[in-house]
Amino acid sequence: MSSTARRPPEFYCQGAGVFIPLRIADLLQRITDLHAVSTAARGQDAEFDAVANAIRLAAMAWRSSVSGTRVAEPAEQAAESDRWLSTGEAASLLGVGPRAIRQAIARGRLPASKTGRLNRISREDLEQYRAARAA
């Protein structure tokens, strides 16, 4: 399919009257490091938060579709406490020490949000980091 051919609706993310192809949402997220930008701006503008989240979900849908995994119904939202992990919890899940997790965060390989002195890692980011390490 050429890049200008019309794609079915499931290949698009819609928000604020704009349709973004899922592939483009994935590129936006990876090239611009949208995760870091949206984390830094979280809570400052509700509309930006919603659009950044829509782009993130669209990028995940694209990656799932190109990896051969079918995108079914949207996943049930986890409880707030289930979304975030401490460095110790992340280390335990990966079978490494907390220092290795802190180094991955410092080197920009594992996105994390700073809460006071503590790093909080989303389960999605940890799974992406685990997949990147395995590749």
VOPAGU-2260 file (C-alpha; in pm, 1 decimal, decimal comma):
REM VOPAGU-2260
SITE   aa  ch    i         X         Y         Z
SITE  MET   A    0       0,0       0,0       0,0
SITE  SER   A    1     145,6     335,5     -97,9
SITE  SER   A    2     187,3     598,9     169,8
SITE  THR   A    3     -82,5     815,5       6,8
SITE  ALA   A    4    -346,9     541,7     -26,1
SITE  ARG   A    5    -646,3     565,8     207,6
SITE  ARG   A    6    -628,2     326,1     496,4
SITE  PRO   A    7    -917,9     178,4     694,8
SITE  PRO   A    8   -1033,7     378,2    1000,2
SITE  GLU   A    9    -855,1     145,7    1244,0
SITE  PHE   A   10    -524,9     279,4    1107,8
SITE  TYR   A   11    -597,1     628,9    1243,5
SITE  CYS   A   12    -598,1     802,8    1579,1
SITE  GLN   A   13    -853,2    1083,3    1615,0
SITE  GLY   A   14    -832,2    1367,6    1859,6
SITE  ALA   A   15    -923,7    1736,4    1859,5
SITE  GLY   A   16   -1055,3    1706,0    1503,1
SITE  VAL   A   17    -725,6    1571,2    1370,6
SITE  PHE   A   18    -670,6    1225,9    1223,9
SITE  ILE   A   19    -319,2    1088,7    1266,8
SITE  PRO   A   20    -212,8     764,3    1099,3
SITE  LEU   A   21    -100,3     512,8    1363,0
SITE  ARG   A   22     235,8     476,3    1190,0
SITE  ILE   A   23     289,6     852,7    1217,2
SITE  ALA   A   24     186,1     846,5    1585,4
SITE  ASP   A   25     453,7     582,3    1643,5
SITE  LEU   A   26     714,4     795,5    1463,6
SITE  LEU   A   27     612,6    1104,2    1663,2
SITE  GLN   A   28     646,6     917,7    1988,7
SITE  ARG   A   29     986,3     766,7    1907,0
SITE  ILE   A   30    1154,7    1057,9    1728,4
SITE  THR   A   31    1040,5    1337,1    1958,8
SITE  ASP   A   32    1069,8    1137,5    2283,5
SITE  LEU   A   33     706,6    1223,3    2349,4
SITE  HIS   A   34     711,2    1025,4    2673,6
SITE  ALA   A   35     966,5    1260,6    2829,5
SITE  VAL   A   36     783,2    1569,6    2703,5
SITE  SER   A   37     442,3    1452,5    2824,9
SITE  THR   A   38     587,7    1347,9    3160,5
SITE  ALA   A   39     746,3    1690,7    3207,4
SITE  ALA   A   40     424,2    1869,9    3109,3
SITE  ARG   A   41     183,0    1637,0    3290,9
SITE  GLY   A   42    -100,5    1824,3    3456,4
SITE  GLN   A   43     -25,0    2163,7    3301,2
SITE  ASP   A   44    -280,3    2131,7    3020,2
SITE  ALA   A   45    -554,4    1869,0    3019,1
SITE  GLU   A   46    -596,5    1882,7    2640,6
SITE  PHE   A   47    -223,7    1825,0    2584,1
SITE  ASP   A   48    -234,1    1533,1    2830,0
SITE  ALA   A   49    -526,8    1379,3    2639,5
SITE  VAL   A   50    -363,6    1422,5    2297,0
SITE  ALA   A   51     -26,6    1290,2    2414,1
SITE  ASN   A   52    -200,3     988,8    2566,9
SITE  ALA   A   53    -397,6     929,8    2244,6
SITE  ILE   A   54     -74,4     940,5    2042,9
SITE  ARG   A   55      90,0     697,7    2286,7
SITE  LEU   A   56    -201,6     453,7    2260,8
SITE  ALA   A   57    -205,4     486,2    1881,0
SITE  ALA   A   58     168,6     416,4    1866,0
SITE  MET   A   59     121,1     107,3    2082,3
SITE  ALA   A   60    -159,5     -11,1    1853,0
SITE  TRP   A   61      64,5      37,3    1549,2
SITE  ARG   A   62     352,3    -153,7    1706,1
SITE  SER   A   63     115,0    -434,5    1800,8
SITE  SER   A   64     -26,8    -452,9    1449,4
SITE  VAL   A   65     312,7    -465,3    1277,1
SITE  SER   A   66     443,0    -726,7    1518,4
SITE  GLY   A   67     161,4    -959,2    1418,8
SITE  THR   A   68     -33,0    -928,9    1742,3
SITE  ARG   A   69    -396,2    -844,2    1684,9
SITE  VAL   A   70    -526,4    -534,2    1854,8
SITE  ALA   A   71    -853,0    -636,6    2013,0
SITE  GLU   A   72   -1047,1    -435,1    2264,9
SITE  PRO   A   73    -858,6    -167,0    2456,2
SITE  ALA   A   74    -694,1    -304,8    2767,0
SITE  GLU   A   75    -865,8    -242,8    3095,5
SITE  GLN   A   76    -704,7      48,1    3277,4
SITE  ALA   A   77    -499,2     -65,7    3572,6
SITE  ALA   A   78    -550,2      83,6    3912,9
SITE  GLU   A   79    -317,4     377,4    3976,1
SITE  SER   A   80    -101,2     174,7    4212,8
SITE  ASP   A   81     -62,8    -101,0    3950,0
SITE  ARG   A   82      73,1     133,9    3682,5
SITE  TRP   A   83     389,8     247,8    3853,3
SITE  LEU   A   84     683,3      52,9    3988,2
SITE  SER   A   85     969,5     154,3    4212,0
SITE  THR   A   86    1327,2      87,4    4100,7
SITE  GLY   A   87    1336,2    -207,3    4341,5
SITE  GLU   A   88    1015,8    -358,6    4200,6
SITE  ALA   A   89    1137,7    -308,9    3843,6
SITE  ALA   A   90    1472,3    -465,6    3930,0
SITE  SER   A   91    1299,6    -764,8    4085,3
SITE  LEU   A   92    1082,3    -817,2    3776,3
SITE  LEU   A   93    1388,5    -803,7    3548,8
SITE  GLY   A   94    1612,3   -1009,2    3775,5
SITE  VAL   A   95    1871,1    -733,6    3812,9
SITE  GLY   A   96    1976,4    -505,3    4095,6
SITE  PRO   A   97    1820,4    -163,4    4164,4
SITE  ARG   A   98    2150,6      -0,2    4064,7
SITE  ALA   A   99    2115,0    -140,7    3709,8
SITE  ILE   A  100    1767,8      13,7    3687,2
SITE  ARG   A  101    1892,9     351,9    3813,3
SITE  GLN   A  102    2174,1     341,8    3556,0
SITE  ALA   A  103    1929,8     259,9    3274,0
SITE  ILE   A  104    1717,9     558,3    3381,7
SITE  ALA   A  105    2022,3     787,8    3400,8
SITE  ARG   A  106    2134,7     681,2    3052,5
SITE  GLY   A  107    1786,5     746,9    2909,9
SITE  ARG   A  108    1724,4     382,7    2821,1
SITE  LEU   A  109    1435,8     342,4    3065,1
SITE  PRO   A  110    1187,7     629,8    3100,4
SITE  ALA   A  111    1088,5     714,9    3458,3
SITE  SER   A  112     897,4     986,8    3638,8
SITE  LYS   A  113    1055,3    1156,7    3935,9
SITE  THR   A  114     835,7    1179,1    4246,9
SITE  GLY   A  115    1036,6    1367,5    4503,2
SITE  ARG   A  116    1358,7    1166,4    4526,5
SITE  LEU   A  117    1199,9     847,0    4396,1
SITE  ASN   A  118    1182,0     719,6    4039,1
SITE  ARG   A  119     852,9     570,7    3924,7
SITE  ILE   A  120     854,1     344,3    3618,7
SITE  SER   A  121     541,6     257,9    3423,3
SITE  ARG   A  122     478,8    -109,7    3357,6
SITE  GLU   A  123     452,7     -36,0    2982,3
SITE  ASP   A  124     795,1     129,8    2975,9
SITE  LEU   A  125     945,3    -157,2    3173,1
SITE  GLU   A  126     804,1    -411,1    2925,5
SITE  GLN   A  127     940,9    -210,1    2630,8
SITE  TYR   A  128    1280,1    -190,7    2804,6
SITE  ARG   A  129    1271,7    -566,8    2868,8
SITE  ALA   A  130    1191,7    -632,0    2500,1
SITE  ALA   A  131    1472,0    -398,3    2386,1
SITE  ARG   A  132    1720,5    -577,5    2615,4
SITE  ALA   A  133    1615,2    -914,7    2474,6
SITE  ALA   A  134    1656,8    -799,2    2113,6
